[in-house]
Amino acid sequence: MESGCHVLSVDSLDSVNVLGLLELEESLPDVLLNPVVKAPKRHTTTSAGFLKRKYREEKQLADIHQASHWSYVALAQLFYFACITFLLP
């Protein structure tokens, strides 16, 4: 058996009612209740400082997507301006 496992042992009578569950939750360490997950860092550049091919393609797609989004916004603003200018008066 592991050392210290008796500290986190659960009796079946304690887990039957709400007070037992609350007591169990209070006895657990913060590491178990609030886990910290760290995502691995992406190595997007080479040792010389250039963007790797895989990430360069991702960046190009993101730039195209961003440009198309702004073109839709510009078209919507132009349509709104045209409606206000020509249709309302």
C-alpha positions, 0 to 999 in steps of 0.5 A: 500500500502507498504511504499516506493512503489512509488519509484519503480513505472513504468510508461507505457510510460517509458517502451516503449522505450530503454531510459526509460528501461535504466532509470528504470534499473538505478533506481533499487537497486543493491539488485535486479540487483545482487542477492546473493543466498546462498546454505544451508550447508550440515550436512554430519557428526554426532555430534560425527564426523562420516559420515552419512550413506547417505553421506558415500554412496555418498563418496563411489560412488565418490571414485569408479568413481574417481578410474575408471577415473584414471584407464582409464587414465592409460590404455590410457597412457599404450596404447600410450606407447605400440603404440610408442614402438612397432609400430613406430620402 
